[in-house]
């Protein structure tokens, strides 16, 4: 993906969102940016890694199953709304 394509996609998204880059499954490789991205919530576990919760999963599964509001979910998980970018490989 080229910078121009990324900028075009990012212009469709709230510019105040945090950008979280996904590592490969082993956490030691880099890959070109894929065209896919996720919108959701990032809950840091420490200073360098954490859990990503897809917005749709939070709204349709986690909130109803737990019987909590989005605000409560964000507070309980210490989450930040974000966009997650994935490597091509």
C-alpha positions in Angstrom: 0.0 0.0 0.0 1.3 3.5 -0.9 1.2 6.5 1.4 -1.3 8.2 -0.9 -3.7 5.2 -0.5 -3.3 5.2 3.2 -4.0 8.9 3.4 -7.1 8.5 1.3 -8.4 5.8 3.7 -7.4 7.8 6.8 -9.3 10.8 5.6 -12.5 8.7 6.0 -11.7 8.2 9.7 -11.7 10.4 12.7 -8.2 12.0 12.8 -8.1 11.9 16.6 -8.0 8.1 16.8 -4.9 6.4 18.1 -3.0 4.3 15.5 -1.9 0.9 16.7 0.3 -1.2 14.5 -0.1 -4.9 14.6 3.1 -7.1 14.9 3.4 -10.4 13.1 2.4 -13.5 15.1 5.9 -13.9 16.4 6.4 -10.2 17.1 9.8 -10.0 15.4 9.0 -9.5 11.7 7.8 -6.5 9.6 5.6 -6.5 6.5 4.1 -4.0 4.1 0.9 -2.5 5.3 -2.2 -4.4 4.2 -5.3 -2.6 2.9 -7.4 -3.9 5.8 -7.7 -2.1 9.1 -9.7 -2.5 12.3 -11.7 0.1 14.2 -12.2 -0.6 17.9 -10.6 -0.3 21.3 -7.0 -0.9 22.4 -6.5 -2.1 26.0 -2.8 -1.9 26.9 -1.5 -4.7 29.1 1.9 -2.9 29.5 3.9 -0.2 27.7 4.4 -2.2 24.5 1.5 -4.6 24.0 -2.2 -5.1 24.7 -5.5 -6.4 23.5 -7.5 -5.1 20.5 -11.3 -5.3 20.7 -13.2 -4.9 17.4 -15.8 -2.2 17.6 -18.5 -4.5 16.2 -17.7 -7.2 18.7 -17.7 -4.8 21.6 -21.1 -3.4 20.6 -22.8 -6.6 19.5 -21.3 -9.2 21.9 -19.3 -7.9 24.8 -21.6 -5.1 26.0 -24.8 -7.2 25.9 -23.1 -10.3 27.3 -21.5 -8.3 30.2 -24.5 -6.0 30.7 -22.3 -2.9 30.8 -22.2 0.4 28.9 -19.5 1.4 26.5 -18.2 3.9 29.0 -18.0 1.1 31.6 -16.1 -1.2 29.2 -13.6 1.6 28.4 -13.0 2.3 32.1 -12.8 -1.4 33.1 -10.3 -2.2 30.3 -8.5 1.1 30.2 -9.2 1.2 26.5 -8.6 3.8 23.9 -10.6 4.1 20.7 -8.2 3.3 17.8 -7.5 2.1 14.3 -5.4 -1.0 14.0 -3.3 -1.5 10.9 -2.3 -5.0 9.8 0.8 -6.2 8.0 0.3 -7.8 4.6 2.1 -10.9 5.7 
